[in-house]
Structures are given as C-alpha cells and as structure tokens.
Amino acid sequence: MKFDAKITRVFPEGNTKAAADLTIDGAITIRGVMLVDGKNGIFVSYPRRTWKDREGNEKKSDIVCPESKEVRDEIKHTVESAYNAFIHTQEEAEHDI
C-alpha cells in the first residue's frame, strides 16, 4: 500500500498540529485526518461522526481506522513527514522575504 498526505491546514496553537488529506494507492482519499500531539506523543486522529443514542447521549465513532499496527504506523509516518516538509517550506519562505 502506498500512502500520500497533503497538509490542508496547520494549527499554530493547541494539541492539534495539522489537518491532512490522506490518499491510499492513488485511488481513495480520506479528508480530515488530524495530526495530534497527545500526552503519549504524536498520533493520527481519523474522521469521526457524531450521533445520539436512544437515550439522547452524544456518541462518537471513527469513520476510518487502520486494522493493523503496521498500517497505522505507516500512515502516522506519512502524515508526520508531510507536516514536517510543510513547516520546513514555510520557514524557508519566511527567510526569503
């Protein structure tokens, strides 16, 4: 499987570092993947849906989730690398001004 990530938004403050679109094998794109700096380190958060159960309690569930640690790690590496490249490009652009 080949993963590509495109950073769509950067968050300068807070735990969420960036939003990205993740493309799998050039065939499927998952929009709204988030790179988050949590208490145990960087992780990828996947799009979620919010719904109410029969008692009216708000529930959340992931729309997409990797089925293996290897795929989860590869996605994390791909999104994190795209974020680092994006930040590096922004820093270079600021210095060229």
TADAZI-V817342 format. One record per helix or strand. SS is the DSSP state (A for helix, B for strand). FROM is the first residue (numbers start at 0). TO is the last residue. Records with the same first field share a line. If there is no record, write none. Layout:
# TADAZI-V817342
SS: FROM-TO, FROM-TO
This chain:
# TADAZI-V817342
B: 2-9, 15-23, 27-37, 40-44, 47-51, 57-61
A: 68-95
